[in-house]
Amino acid sequence: MSVSSANFTQLRAFLAVAESLSFSRAAGNLGITPSGLSQTIKALEKDLGARLFHRTTRSVSLTEAGESLQAKIAPAFADIGQALRQSRDAASRVAGTVRVISFRSAAERFITPRLAGFNARYPDVTIDLSVDDSLSDPIAGGFDLALRIGEVIEQDMIAMKLSDELRQIAVAAPEYLARHPAPATPRDLPGHACICWRWPDTAQPYKWEFFENGRWFQVRVTGPVIVNDREVAIRAALDGIGIAFCVEDTVKDHIAAGRLVPVLEEWSASFPGFFLCYERQRRMAPAVRAFLDTLLA
């Protein structure tokens, strides 16, 4: 007899009756009717060409063929049950590696402060974190989660809000402004020493974006320094080299301490903040779900 789904169902039904020696109890355990179970057993007996049970109105017992079949298949079904339980346990166990890619400022704000607590709660999970300010494709890179600003989220990703809106502002050290009068409008910036920033893996510096009369406009700036790391740009501004263009939250402490002075604030508007992103229509592993929930908490 070849093994098929029908054979498997018949053998499972046989074992249920053999263990309980009652068609009514076995039918209840299997969630079927006693008559349906009886027909299943009759079909199995027909396939085997052997009677498996002695049946009377008052009792059920195994025949010699039934005892032999039970002895042979019961251990196999026990092994199958154990394998299925182990598979379910493995699927629900919070363990494995979670690959995350994040802009540096987002990693410092949302990931780094939560790593110790997450590790204490889920010691079997490894967080593989890539801090990267480039615009690489998270899905193509094989990442489970990505932390991005709203303006650069790939269309085929689900995005969940992590922060309020952000704002970029131009800042300079008091020493620089003592040597160079502050620009009155963004259009004055080409006459200033600007600390230029470019996205990693791109050749041209980022054009500074400002808001006026309900629309955004860009200003191409130049200066003595071009960097692809925003922390380096802030350091250069602190050293009085020129004007930098930064996310306000990253320089607010320097502004409060008087180390940097904001300029052109009236032209600086808010834009979508940080989002936690993952691939659309992708089954999420328990470890990934656990880290996602931690970041959103």
C-alpha positions as CSV (number, residue, x, y, z in Angstrom):
1,M,0.0,0.0,0.0
2,S,1.5,3.3,-1.0
3,V,1.6,6.2,1.5
4,S,-0.8,9.0,0.8
5,S,-2.8,11.6,2.7
6,A,-5.7,9.2,2.7
7,N,-3.6,6.4,4.1
8,F,-2.2,8.7,6.8
9,T,-5.6,9.7,7.9
10,Q,-6.7,6.0,8.0
11,L,-3.7,5.0,10.0
12,R,-4.2,7.9,12.5
13,A,-7.8,6.8,12.9
14,F,-6.8,3.2,13.4
15,L,-4.4,4.2,16.2
16,A,-7.0,6.3,17.9
17,V,-9.4,3.4,18.1
18,A,-6.6,0.9,19.0
19,E,-5.5,3.1,21.9
20,S,-9.0,3.7,23.3
21,L,-10.7,0.5,22.1
22,S,-13.8,2.6,21.6
23,F,-15.1,4.0,18.4
24,S,-17.2,6.7,20.1
25,R,-14.2,8.0,22.2
26,A,-11.8,7.8,19.3
27,A,-14.3,9.7,17.1
28,G,-14.6,12.4,19.8
29,N,-10.8,12.7,20.0
30,L,-10.5,13.0,16.3
31,G,-13.4,15.4,15.9
32,I,-15.4,13.2,13.5
33,T,-18.6,11.2,13.8
34,P,-18.5,7.5,14.9
35,S,-20.1,6.4,11.6
36,G,-17.4,8.4,9.7
37,L,-14.7,6.8,11.7
38,S,-16.2,3.3,11.1
39,Q,-16.2,3.9,7.4
40,T,-12.5,5.0,7.5
41,I,-11.5,1.8,9.4
42,K,-13.4,-0.3,6.9
43,A,-11.6,1.3,4.0
44,L,-8.2,0.7,5.7
45,E,-9.1,-3.0,6.3
46,K,-10.2,-3.3,2.7
47,D,-6.8,-1.8,1.5
48,L,-4.9,-4.1,3.8
49,G,-7.0,-7.2,3.1
50,A,-7.1,-7.9,6.8
51,R,-9.6,-7.4,9.7
52,L,-8.1,-5.1,12.4
53,F,-10.7,-5.2,15.1
54,H,-13.1,-7.6,16.7
55,R,-16.3,-5.6,17.1
56,T,-19.4,-6.4,19.1
57,T,-22.2,-4.2,20.4
58,R,-20.5,-4.2,23.8
59,S,-16.7,-4.2,23.1
60,V,-13.9,-3.5,20.6
61,S,-10.6,-5.5,20.6
62,L,-7.6,-5.8,18.3
63,T,-7.2,-8.8,16.0
64,E,-3.7,-10.3,15.6
65,A,-3.3,-8.2,12.4
66,G,-4.4,-5.2,14.3
67,E,-1.9,-5.8,17.2
68,S,0.9,-6.2,14.6
69,L,0.0,-3.0,12.8
70,Q,-0.2,-1.0,16.0
71,A,3.2,-2.3,17.2
72,K,4.8,-1.2,13.9
73,I,3.2,2.2,13.3
74,A,2.7,3.6,16.8
75,P,6.4,4.4,17.3
76,A,6.6,6.1,13.9
77,F,3.5,8.3,14.7
78,A,5.1,9.2,18.1
79,D,8.2,10.3,16.2
80,I,6.1,12.3,13.8
81,G,4.3,14.0,16.7
82,Q,7.5,14.9,18.4
83,A,9.0,16.3,15.2
84,L,5.9,18.5,14.6
85,R,6.1,19.8,18.2
86,Q,9.7,20.6,17.9
87,S,9.1,22.4,14.6
88,R,6.3,24.5,16.2
89,D,8.5,25.3,19.2
90,A,11.4,26.3,16.9
91,A,9.0,28.5,14.8
92,S,7.7,30.3,17.9
93,R,11.1,30.5,19.7
94,V,12.5,34.0,19.9
95,A,16.0,33.2,18.6
96,G,18.2,33.9,15.6
97,T,19.8,36.9,13.9
98,V,18.0,40.1,13.1
99,R,19.7,42.2,10.3
100,V,19.1,45.9,10.7
101,I,20.3,48.9,8.6
102,S,20.0,52.4,10.0
103,F,21.0,55.9,9.5
104,R,23.6,56.9,12.2
105,S,21.4,59.4,13.9
106,A,18.5,57.0,14.0
107,A,20.7,54.2,15.4
108,E,21.9,56.5,18.2
109,R,18.5,57.6,19.1
110,F,16.4,54.5,18.8
111,I,18.6,51.4,18.7
112,T,21.7,51.9,21.0
113,P,19.6,52.9,24.1
114,R,17.5,49.7,23.7
115,L,20.2,47.1,23.0
116,A,21.0,46.2,26.6
117,G,17.4,45.7,27.6
118,F,16.6,43.7,24.5
119,N,19.6,41.4,25.0
120,A,18.6,40.8,28.6
121,R,15.1,39.8,27.6
122,Y,16.0,37.9,24.4
123,P,19.5,36.4,25.0
124,D,19.2,34.0,22.0
125,V,18.8,36.8,19.5
126,T,21.7,38.5,17.7
127,I,21.3,42.0,16.4
128,D,23.4,42.5,13.3
129,L,23.4,46.3,12.9
130,S,24.8,48.1,9.9
131,V,25.0,51.9,10.5
132,D,25.0,53.4,7.0
133,D,23.9,56.8,5.8
134,S,23.8,55.7,2.2
135,L,20.6,55.2,0.2
136,S,21.2,51.5,-0.4
137,D,18.2,49.2,-0.9
138,P,17.5,47.3,2.4
139,I,15.6,44.5,0.7
140,A,18.4,43.9,-1.9
141,G,20.9,43.9,1.0
142,G,18.9,41.2,2.8
143,F,18.0,43.3,5.9
144,D,15.0,42.5,8.0
145,L,14.5,46.1,9.3
146,A,15.5,49.5,8.1
147,L,15.4,52.9,9.9
148,R,14.9,55.7,7.4
149,I,13.6,59.2,7.1
150,G,10.3,59.5,5.4
151,E,11.6,61.1,2.3
152,V,13.8,58.2,1.2
153,I,11.6,55.1,2.0
154,E,11.3,52.6,-0.8
155,Q,7.8,52.2,-2.2
156,D,7.6,48.5,-1.6
157,M,8.2,48.7,2.1
158,I,5.8,49.0,5.0
159,A,6.8,52.1,7.2
160,M,5.9,52.6,10.8
161,K,6.4,56.0,12.4
162,L,9.2,56.3,15.0
163,S,9.5,60.0,15.5
164,D,7.8,63.4,15.0
165,E,8.8,65.5,12.0
166,L,12.4,66.7,11.8
167,R,13.9,70.0,10.7
168,Q,17.2,70.9,9.1
169,I,18.8,74.2,10.1
170,A,21.9,76.1,9.1
171,V,24.4,76.7,12.0
172,A,27.7,78.3,12.5
173,A,30.1,78.9,15.4
174,P,30.1,82.4,16.9
175,E,33.8,82.7,15.8
176,Y,32.8,82.3,12.2
177,L,29.9,84.8,12.4
178,A,32.2,87.3,14.0
179,R,34.3,87.2,10.8
180,H,31.4,86.9,8.4
181,P,28.0,88.6,8.7
182,A,25.2,86.0,8.9
183,P,23.4,85.4,5.6
184,A,20.2,87.3,5.3
185,T,18.5,84.8,3.0
186,P,19.5,81.3,1.7
187,R,20.5,82.9,-1.6
188,D,23.4,84.6,0.3
189,L,24.9,81.2,1.1
190,P,27.1,80.9,-2.1
191,G,29.1,83.8,-0.7
192,H,29.9,81.9,2.5
193,A,32.2,79.0,3.4
194,C,29.8,76.1,3.7
195,I,30.6,72.7,5.1
196,C,29.2,70.5,2.3
197,W,27.7,67.1,2.9
198,R,27.0,64.3,0.4
199,W,25.2,61.0,0.7
200,P,27.7,58.2,1.0
201,D,28.3,56.5,-2.4
202,T,27.3,59.7,-4.3
203,A,29.7,62.1,-6.0
204,Q,27.9,65.5,-5.7
205,P,27.3,67.4,-2.5
206,Y,23.7,67.6,-1.2
207,K,21.9,70.8,-2.2
208,W,20.5,72.6,0.9
209,E,16.7,72.7,1.0
210,F,14.7,75.6,2.3
211,F,11.0,76.6,2.3
212,E,9.5,79.8,1.1
213,N,5.9,80.8,0.0
214,G,4.6,77.3,0.3
215,R,7.3,75.5,-1.7
216,W,10.7,74.0,-1.3
217,F,13.7,75.3,-3.1
218,Q,17.4,74.2,-3.3
219,V,20.6,76.1,-2.9
220,R,23.9,74.8,-4.3
221,V,26.6,75.6,-1.8
222,T,30.4,75.4,-1.8
223,G,33.1,75.5,0.8
224,P,36.5,74.2,2.0
225,V,35.2,70.9,3.3
226,I,33.0,68.1,1.8
227,V,32.2,65.2,4.1
228,N,29.9,62.2,4.0
229,D,29.4,62.0,7.8
230,R,27.2,64.5,9.5
231,E,29.1,64.3,12.8
232,V,32.3,65.4,11.0
233,A,30.3,68.3,9.5
234,I,29.1,69.4,13.0
235,R,32.7,69.2,14.3
236,A,33.9,71.4,11.4
237,A,31.2,73.9,12.2
238,L,32.2,73.9,15.9
239,D,35.8,74.6,14.8
240,G,34.6,77.8,13.0
241,I,35.4,76.5,9.5
242,G,32.0,77.5,8.1
243,I,28.2,77.0,8.1
244,A,26.8,73.5,8.4
245,F,23.3,72.2,7.5
246,C,22.2,69.8,10.2
247,V,19.1,68.1,11.6
248,E,18.1,70.3,14.5
249,D,18.0,67.5,17.1
250,T,21.7,66.7,16.4
251,V,22.9,70.2,17.3
252,K,20.3,71.4,19.8
253,D,22.7,70.9,22.8
254,H,25.4,72.9,21.0
255,I,22.9,75.7,20.3
256,A,21.7,75.7,23.9
257,A,25.4,76.0,25.1
258,G,26.1,78.8,22.7
259,R,28.7,76.8,20.7
260,L,26.6,77.0,17.6
261,V,24.2,79.7,16.4
262,P,21.3,79.0,14.1
263,V,20.8,81.1,11.0
264,L,18.1,81.3,8.3
265,E,15.6,79.6,10.7
266,E,12.6,81.3,9.0
267,W,13.4,79.3,5.9
268,S,13.7,76.0,7.7
269,A,10.5,73.8,7.6
270,S,9.7,70.4,9.0
271,F,9.8,67.2,6.9
272,P,8.8,63.5,7.7
273,G,10.8,62.1,10.5
274,F,12.2,58.6,11.2
275,F,10.3,55.4,10.2
276,L,10.9,51.7,10.9
277,C,10.6,49.9,7.6
278,Y,10.3,46.3,6.5
279,E,9.5,44.3,3.4
280,R,5.8,44.2,2.4
281,Q,4.1,40.8,2.4
282,R,7.0,39.1,4.2
283,R,6.4,36.6,7.0
284,M,8.1,38.0,10.0
285,A,10.2,35.7,12.2
286,P,9.6,35.9,16.0
287,A,13.0,37.5,16.6
288,V,12.3,40.2,14.1
289,R,8.9,40.9,15.5
290,A,10.4,41.1,19.0
291,F,13.0,43.7,18.0
292,L,10.4,45.7,15.9
293,D,8.1,45.8,18.9
294,T,11.0,46.9,21.1
295,L,11.9,49.8,18.8
296,L,8.2,50.9,18.5
297,A,7.6,50.7,22.3
